[in-house]
């Protein structure tokens, strides 16, 4: 076994790391792009939907079919 350097990708997820704050992020952008291509939606036009500035999202307003 040999050291191949810092991990950049695993299971097609990109890994980003910030050592100074001890945080890391996983990105599934490639997977999402593959799924969009599979369903012929890769070239759709994006639409932005704005929320009112007083609107707040919270878990108490979320309907949860699993009962958690």
Phi and psi in degrees as a GROMACS rama.xvg file:
@    title "Ramachandran Plot"
@    xaxis  label "Phi"
@    yaxis  label "Psi"
@TYPE xy
-132.849  156.602  UNK-2
-76.8609  124.897  UNK-3
-105.378  7.85573  UNK-4
97.8471  -176.49  UNK-5
-67.6123  140.927  UNK-6
-69.8819  129.864  UNK-7
-111.642  -26.272  UNK-8
-151.916  138.74  UNK-9
-145.769  134.026  UNK-10
49.6737  40.8262  UNK-11
64.2292  19.0791  UNK-12
-107.348  132.281  UNK-13
-83.078  140.096  UNK-14
-113.742  126.056  UNK-15
-116.738  143.059  UNK-16
-137.453  138.352  UNK-17
-118.833  98.8258  UNK-18
-65.8404  -31.1262  UNK-19
-65.2518  -31.6635  UNK-20
-109.052  4.86191  UNK-21
54.8978  47.7016  UNK-22
-124.829  153.396  UNK-23
-143.808  157.165  UNK-24
-129.967  144.587  UNK-25
-112.696  133.677  UNK-26
-118.733  130.255  UNK-27
-108.904  28.1993  UNK-28
-56.849  -43.8842  UNK-29
-62.7443  -40.1348  UNK-30
-63.3065  -44.2418  UNK-31
-63.1741  -42.6249  UNK-32
-62.5249  -39.4499  UNK-33
-63.7962  -40.6144  UNK-34
-67.0218  -40.0217  UNK-35
-62.6668  -40.4251  UNK-36
-66.1273  -39.3119  UNK-37
-61.4911  -36.1911  UNK-38
-101.669  20.5545  UNK-39
53.5998  42.507  UNK-40
-122.238  13.9552  UNK-41
-69.1848  -23.8752  UNK-42
-113.015  28.9516  UNK-43
-75.6893  158.587  UNK-44
-89.2116  130.77  UNK-45
-79.0796  146.278  UNK-46
-126.932  132.228  UNK-47
-95.7214  130.93  UNK-48
-114.679  118.096  UNK-49
-88.924  144.964  UNK-50
-105.277  151.533  UNK-51
-62.807  146.517  UNK-52
-64.7129  -23.5609  UNK-53
-86.2837  -6.56142  UNK-54
-76.5887  125.48  UNK-55
-121.929  133.78  UNK-56
-90.6876  140.03  UNK-57
-149.894  158.239  UNK-58
-68.2657  -23.9557  UNK-59
-68.9395  -23.9677  UNK-60
-88.9311  -3.77591  UNK-61
-89.2653  130.85  UNK-62
-83.7397  127.401  UNK-63
-119.955  104.503  UNK-64
-67.5568  -15.9556  UNK-65
-88.6536  -7.62887  UNK-66
74.0413  23.6259  UNK-67
